[in-house]
């Protein structure tokens, strides 16, 4: 479908799970093709509903959302999606406890004669 999933749902990247669910529910009810009373707008409703469904399916899944947020999610490539989801889980679980700080005063210059 394409587009920005957050924009499709009218949200920003910092949205909570509750906000995500509420936006999805509101838009899904509004654009569901079965609720469209005018037959000339049924195709538009189908397209918007599919975009809403896709956006929610990605953003409601923690791993897919992480991949989407870092710009590597590809809905067309299911094999790589499984691998990338596993990598996302591993990356989120293994956060380094090391921080590096360098101070110019602690750098020593050694000259070799």
Secondary structure by P-SEA (a helix, b strand, c coil): ccccccccccccccccaaaaaaaaaaaaaaccccccccccaaaaaaaaaaaaaaaaaaaacaaaaaaaaacccccccaaaaaaaaaaaaaaaaccccbbbbbbcccbbbbbcc
